[in-house]
Structures are given as structure tokens and as C-alpha cells.
Amino acid sequence: MNRRKFLTTTSSLALPLALNGFGVSALAKNSTLVKSLLAANVPATDRVLVIINLNGGNDGMNMVIPLDQMSAYNTLRSNIAIPQNKVLTLAGNDLTGLHPSMTGMRDLYNDGKLSIIHSASYPNPDQSHYRASDIWMTGEDSNQTYETGWAGRYLDDRFPNYPANYPNTQMEDPLAIQIGYLTSTTLLGPNQSMGIAINDPNSFYSLVGAASATSPDYLPCCDAGDLIAYIRKQQTLSVGYATEIKAAFDAGRTMATYPTSGQPLADQLKIVARLIHGGLKTKIYFVSLGGFDTHSAQVDVSDNSVGAHATLLDRLSTGIKVFQDDLALQGIADKVIGLTFSEFGRRANSNNSKGTDHGIAAPMFVFGSSIKRSVIGTNPDLANLTTSSGGNKDIPMQIDFRRVYTDVLNDWFGAGVAKTNSLLFRSSTTALEFPTVSLFSDVVETVASGSWTNKAVWTVGRQPFPGEFVRVNAGHTVTVGQNITVRNVKLNGKIQFTGPYKLMITG
């Protein structure tokens, strides 16, 4: 067993808790914080990130549908294409639509709480599930191999020397929580996972034991002793954190109406919402939804708008929408943002089994009331796809996914330019080496990535949302609703202002 696999596996021992049907068994009895948490019932003041992993490689082209290229879309995937009359249209955007199962996320987009990030990937992509997942979770280049996750490195830097002397008065709660049996590579720090996994209490007792006749001071020699010492350290953390989590869960509540069955992502996010509302200071939550490796039977035999992939997208959309509604009702929506990722997209062309094979780029979503952009990038150009072996067509990268991580680290968590670059294995201390996609700021960069030519960040054909910057084509006039800074953007048209606003072009 290698180090990474051992750390991610043993981190699941860390907490014999389960909430909302995942089971609860708090071990510590006398936390000084229980009464204050129960009495205060206020949200944490710090910002929170929720990461949603779409496990298996999601078909982005049947999720975010290029309405401006329906003829090419139907030609590429005639046996699984979503009929145009069933595609969900988006307010002010006649270029792009969503799968008919995604009414919840359509509503979030129309309310300015969802950002679509087109064609996210990285240079020299890998189409192995394991390797591609590693790249997305570590933030490394495809020719590098690191043992730590991008979020784990951030937490390790922010909370040095963890887990020694944790919990403490400065941070009495888990740094990160994953709903499930194991913690993700995303949460790995230099020495162990920075997160706690919450699921089944039986796994803790079966692997470690509730009690033992062996003296706790005794350790066998060599590797076995080191591994047992590590497990004991995780067991100690579980005792220290158990009451804090249980107290936050009891103090918190949910206000939105969650589905009662058949929605595993909503079940996970319901726990997250209640813990945040209960005052838990945890910075990062990790949840997942599996089943996206749709090589066959992706759609129903008689109706392409339903089937296995439609069910997955319904679970994704329903879970995110009810979670966001819950945060709004609780009054804490401005404290939380979420992002989705999958290890790769699927090919632009379908296969003969009414499915899709491993591809390259696919959309990401970022959601929350604090985002400033509704669309980042453009629909993939279906007339200029990458041709692979056998004549298969792949969607190339448009936006490096680490630009999204950059905005989360630099703008959302406030890590700063030098620290953000360092956490993503870049050396500059003066400028971001993965340019912002302006999720949370009014600084506009290009979407240039790899060999792509410069394009403006937000695209054309509609009236922009307040604060949104758009690409200007010749013959069009658009409105910019606030002050923005533009870097390296090529404009070929006219800007019209509707107030005392100023457009400053730099670089």
C-alpha cells in the first residue's frame, strides 16, 4: 500500500459519526464549546468552500448544450442528442442551454447564482480515471506527480503543524469534512489528510477496535508500528472532534425542503448545510456523486432526454438548488460557494452503444450568491474539434481548471498572489501565473489557455447581467454595468455606458 492510498484510507477512521441517516456516535463528553454552540446558533464568520466531485467523467456536451451549433451537435451524437425543443433555455443567453433534467440549476443561473465555465481541462490531458483524478485533485501538471491535494496544501499552510495540538481554542473544529467513507486526495496535506470522513461508525470500530487489551504505549517495530501510531493519532482526533460536530449538527437546522429519497447528493449537502448553520468552522467540505462513466445506455432507448445520465444530472441539479435555497433561507448564502469537477469530459461524438467514451474538456460549475459572472468562456467550437484515433472527436481545453482554483484561493480565501502561485506549484510572487477568470472580482482576463488564441471572457449575443463583462463583436453595442479592469482582452466593437462608469484597459 503506497503512502497516498494509506493516508486516504485511514482518514476514514477519523470520526465514528454519521448524521441524517449516516449514524451518530459522539465519543467525547465534556466539550466546553457545546453550550455556546447550542445557544448561539449562528453561522461561522469565515468563508466556506463546498467541492462536488462528479465521479467517472461527465458528458459535458449533453449537460451544457450548444444551442448555436445544433446541426453539428446532432450530427456528432445523433443517437443520444437532446432534442432542441426539450433543452432548458437560459435568461439572456440564446447561445447555450442546459439538459432538461436541470431545472434547479437553470433557476440558479437565471438568478445570477450559477457560473458556467466552458471546456475546463489542462495541457496534455490524461484519460485514465485514476491519473486524471490525481491531476484534478492535486493541481499538478500532467508530467508531475505530487503526494498532496490542492485544498490540503492550502489548509496545511493556513493551520500549521496540524494535527499536533488540534483541536485548540483557535480552531476547535475539523479543517475539512468529507461525506463518505474515505477522504479525497484533494484534502491530503504533507503528512496526512487534512479532513475527516463522516459515514459509518462500524468502520472505525472494526478496523481499530473500541478497546484493546494491548497497552496503548506498546507499538511493534518498523512499518507496522508507524502505521498503528498513525491510526492512533487519527483516533485521538476523532475523539476531540466528535462532540464539536455533534453539537453543531444539533444547533443547526435546515429550512429548505430536501427530497426524501433517491437524491444522494442532496442528502450529503443537507448535512453540510446543517453543520455550517450550526456554527462549525470547517473551511472545506467535499461531497461526491458517482456513476458518470457512461460508455453505454447513457440515454433511454426511446427518449434521449431521460435515462441514466438524465438521472445523474437531476441529482446534481436538485442537490445544488435545494442546498443554495437552504443557505439563503438561513441567511448564510454569502459565506459559501461551491464548485463541481469531473476527472475528464466525454468525446464529442457518441459511440454505437448509446454512450460516450473518455474525452478531454467539459464544463465546470461554480455556484453561490457571491459569484460575479454567469458565463466564462464560449461554447466549444464543434467545427474545430481535436481528432483522435479512429476518427473520434474530442473537445479541447479552453480554460485551465487551475484558473478556477486560483480564484478560489486568491479571491475567495484571500491567500494572496504569492501564496496562491506557490500552492499551485508556481513561483511568481508578483502576478498570478494562472490568470483569474474573475469569479469574484472585476478584473477581466482573457480565456487564453495553452495554444488557444485570445478571446474575451464573456461572450456575446445578449444583454449582460449587472456587472458582467462581454466580448464585443463588430456591429454590436453592449452595456457594462459597473467599473471593471480589463487585461489583455481584444475588443473589436463599441462599448456603451449607461452611467458615470469608467472602463480602464491595462496591459
N, C-alpha and C positions, 0 to 999 in steps of 0.2 A: 504494500500500500504506500503510495507516494505521499509526500507531505501535504499537498493541497487536498487530496482526497481524504486524508485522515482528519485534517482540520475542519473541512466542511461537514464530514460525517459526525465527528464527535461534538460539534457545536450543537447538534440536535439534542444532546444530553442536557443542555444547559438549563432547561426550565420545564419541570414537570407540571405544566399548566395547560389548560385548554379552556377557551371561552366561547360562549354561544354554541354549545354543542361540541366544542373541541375538548371539553373536560377541564376542571379546575381543582388543583390540589396545592394550596399555598403552604409552604414549609415554615417560613419564618413567622413568628408570632407577635413580636413586640416592636414593630417599626414605629419610630417617633413621628413619622410623616403621615400615618394612616388618618388620624383625626383631622389634620389640616387639609388633606386631600378631600376627604369626605365632606368637610364643612364648606370649603371654598367653592368647589365645583366650577372652577374657572379654567379656561384653556391656557396652555403653555404660551408664553410670550415669544418664544423663538420660532423660527421658520421650520417647516417640515417638508420633506420630500417623500412621495409615495412612488415606488418603482413597480411597474406591472410588466412581467415577462410573459410574452406570448410564445410559448414553448413549441418548437417544431418547425418554424419557418413559415411565416404567414404570407398568404397570397394577397399582396397589397393592391393588385390591379382589379380584383373583384371587391375590394373593400373601399378604395378611393378610386372612383371611376372617371376616366377622361371623357367627359361629355363633348368636348370639342373634337374628338377623334373616334367617334363611334363606329365608323365604317372600318377603320383599321383594327379597332378593338374586336369587333365581331369576326373579322377575318382571322385574327390570331387565335381566337378561342371560341369558335362557333358552337362547340358542344357544351360550354359552361358559361357563356356570356350572359350577363344580367340584361334582360330586356330594358330598353331605354325608358319605356313608359312606367317601369317599376323603380327606377333609380330615384333616390331621395335628392331633391334639389336643395341648394343652399342659398340663404338670403344674400342677394347682391353678388352672387357668383354663378354665372351661367357656363363656366368652363368645367366645373368639377362637381361630382355628386357622390353620395355615399350609398352603400349597399342597403337594400330595403329593410333589412333587419335592424338598422342602426338609427332608429328614430330618436333615441335618447341623446346620442352624440350629435345628431343633426340639430336638435334643440339647443344643445350647449354651444355649438358653432354659431347658430343664429343669435344667441345671447352674448357673443363675444367671449366665451369661456373655453373655447377649444381652438387649438392651433394645429393645422395640418402641415407637416414637414415632409416635403416630397423627396422620394428617391434617396433615402439615407443609406449609406454604406461606408466603405473605406477603400483605399487603394489596394489593389492586388487581393481581391476577396477570396475567402476560402468557403467551400460549400459542404464541408463536413460539419455535422451538428456540433460535435464536441469542440473542434478547433474554432469554429465561427463563434460559438457561445463564449469561449475563452476570450476572444478578441473584444467582443462587445462588453464583457464583464470586467476585463482588466483595463481596457482603453489603450492597449498596446498596438503597435504596428503589426502587420501580418507577418513580418520577418523577425519579430521579437517574441520572447517568452518570459513572462513575469509571474511571480507567485502571489501577487496581491491584486485586489479589486480596486477600481477607481473610487468607489464610495468608502471602502475600507481604509484606503490611504488618507482620504480626507478626514475621517473620524480619528484615525491614529494621530494625525497632525494636530487636530483640534483638542484631543484628550490624551496628552502624552502619558506614557508608562501604563496605559490600560493593559491588563486588568488589576495591576498592583494598587492596592488601597482604594479600589472601587467596590461597591458604591461608597460615595462620600458626600459631604454636605454641599459640594459644588455640583455634583452630578450623581444623584441618588437613583437614577433610572437607567435602564439599558440604553446604550448608544443607538442601537438599531434592533429592529424586530422583524423577523420573517415569519409569516404564517405558513406553517408546513412542517415537515419532518427534518429537513436539513437547511442549513444556511447556504446561500449562494456564494460563488466565487466573488461576486460583486462586493460582498461585505468583508472579504478577507483582508486583515491587516498584516504587518510584517511577521507577527508571531502567532496569531490566532485569529479566528473570526471576531470581528467587532460587533457581531449581532447575536441575538438569542432566538432560537426557534421555538415556536409555541405550537404544539399539536397534541400528541398523545402521551399522557403521563406514564403509560406502561413501558414505553421505550426506555425511559430513564431508569426505572427500577430493574428491568430485565437485563440491561447492559452493565449497570453499576452496582445495583443492589441497595435496598433501603437500609440494610445494616450488614455488618460483617464481623466475623469472629477474629479476623486479622487485625492486628494493631494498626491504627491509621499512620503510625510512624514508620511502619515497615514498607520498604519498596524493594522489589527484586532488582538485580543489576541490569545494566546495559539498556538496550532499547525498550524492553518490556517495562522497566522501571520508569523510564522517561514518559512513556505513553500513559501509564497509570497515574503518574504525577500530574500530567496534563488533564486527565479526566477528573481527578480530584479537585483541581483548580476550577474547572467548569462547574463541578457540583457545588463548590463553595459559592460561586457567582449565582447559581440558581437559587440557593437559599437566601442570598442577600437581596435578590430582585423579586422573588415570588410575591411577597406581601405588597411591594410597591405596585406591581402590575395588577394584582387583585384589587387593591384599594382604588386605583384609577378606574378600573373597569366598573367597580361598584359605584363610584362617584359620577362617572359619565353616563350619558344616555344617548339614544338615537331618537331623532324627531321625524325623519322621513319614513315612509312605509317601504320596507325592504321586501323582496319576493320571499315567499315561504318555502319554496322548493325549486330544485332544478337550476339554481344560479350560484355555482360555486365561487365565482369571483365576487359577487355581491355579498356572499357570506363572509368572505375574508375582509372585504372593505368595511363591512358593518362592525367588525371587531376593531379595525383601525380607527374608525370614526369615534367609537365609544372611548377608546383609550386616549385619543387626543383630547376629546371633550372632558375627560376625567382628570386632565392635568398632567398626564405623563409627558416628560420632557424628551422623550425619544426623538431623535432627529430624522431618522430614515426608516421607512417601512418597505418591505419587499413582499410582494404577492405574485401569484402566477396563475396562468390559465393554460392548460396543455391541450394537445390534440391537433395542432396546426400543420402537421406533416401530411398534407392531403394529396398523396400521389394518385389516389383513385376515389371514385364515388364522392367527389367534393360537393356535387350538387345532386338533387333528386333526379330520378330518371325521367320525370315528366315535367318538372318545373325548375328551371335553373335558379330561381330566386329563393328557393328553400333547399334544405339538405344539411349535411354535416358542417360545412363552412358557415352557412347562414346561422346555424345554432350557436357556433362559437362566437360569431360577431354579435349576435343578440346578447349573449352572456357578457361580452366585453362592454357593449353599449349600455345595457341595463345596469351593470355594476357601477360603471363610472358615473352615469347620470344620477342614480339614487344616492351615491356617495357624495357627489357635489351638492345635490339638493340638501342632504343632511348637514353638511358643513355650513351651508348658507343659513339654514334654519337655526343652527347652533350659534351663529354669529362669529364663526372662526374661519370662514372661507378664505379670507385674505392671508391666513397663516400657512396655507397648504397648497402645494402644486403637485401634480403627478405627471409621469411620463410613461409611455409604452415603448417596448422594443421587442424585436424578434431576431433570432440569430442570422437570418437572411430572408429575402423575399423568395417568390417563386418565378419561374420563367414567364415571359410574356405570352408565349404560345402554350396552349393546353396539350395534354397527351391524349392517347386514344382510350384511356380508362376514365375519362371524365374527371381528370385531376390535373395537377400541376407538379412539376418536378423542381428540384432545388435551383434557385436563381441567385440574384445578387441584391439589387436595391429594392426597398419598399418604404412606404410612408411610416413615420413615427407620429404619435400624437403627444402633445403637451396640453394639459388641462388645468383650469383654475381661474379664479376671479382676478388674479394678478397679471395674467399674460396680456401682452400688448399687440400681438399680431395674430391674424386669423389664418393666413396662408404664407408659408415660407417656401420659396422655390416655385417651380412650374410643373404641370403635368408632364410625365415622361413623353418624349417625342417618339411616337410609335413608328415613325418613318426612318428613324436613325437609332436602331437598337444594335446591341452587340450580338454578332452571330457566333455561336459556339459549335461544337462538334455535332454532326448530324443535321445541321441547319437550324438548330434551336435558337431562339431569340431571348436575350437577356436584357433587362433594364439596367443601364449603367448608373453608377453613382452620380448624384448631383450635389449632395450635401454630405460632408463627412460627419458621421454621428457624433464625433468628439466636439464639434461646434456646439451641439446641444449641451453636452456635459460642461463645456466651457461656460455657457451662460448660467447653468445651474450653480457651478462652483463660484464663479466670479460675481455674478449679479444677484443670484438668489441667496446664496450662503455668505457672500461677501468675503471670499477668500483672498481677493486681490490678484492682480495680474501675475506677479512673480510666482506666487504660491499656486495659482491655477495652472500655469505652464509646468511647474515642477511636478504637480500631481498627475499631469498627463504626459510626463516624460519629455518635456520640452525645456529649453534652457533660458530663454529670454526673460529678462526681468523688467523690460520696459514696454513690451507690446504683446498682445495675445497672439500666440502662434496658430491657434485655431480661431479664426475670426468669428465675432459674435454673429448670431442670427437674430439678435435683437428681440428675444422673447420678453425681456423685462426692461429694456432700455430704449431710448430714442436715438441711438447711434446705429446707422444703417450701413451694412457692409454688402459686398457682392455675394452671390452664391457660388462664386468660382471655387472649384474643388478638383484636384487632380488636373487633368488636361482640359477641363471644361473652360470655355470662354466666359468672360464676364457677363453676368446678367443681373438685372436689378432684383432685389429681394422679393418684392411683392408684385404680383402681376396684374394684368390689365383687364379691360372688358367690363368693368363695373365700377360703381361708386364705392370708394373705400370706406371702411368703418372709421369712426373717430380715432385719430392718432395713427392710422395705418398709412404706410408709405407704399406707393405703387410705382411700377415701371410705366414709363410714358412712351407710347408709340407715336409715330408721326401722325398728325391729324387729330389727336385726342387731347382733350383738356381735362385735367383731374384736379381734385381739391385735396390739399394737405391740411389736416385739421389742427395741427399744433407745431411748435418748434421741433425740428429734428436736425440731427447732424448726419451728413451723408459722406461716406468714404468710398472712393474707388468705384462709383456707380456711373455707368454710361447712360446719359439721358439723350433721347432723340425726340423731343416734343416740347410742349409748353406746360408750365406749372401755373395754375391759377389759385390765388389765395383768397380766402373769404373773411379775412380779419387782419389784425395787426400782427401777422406771423412772419417769420423770417426763415428762409431756407439757407443754411450755411453748408457749402460744399468744400470739403477739405481733401487733401491728398491728390 
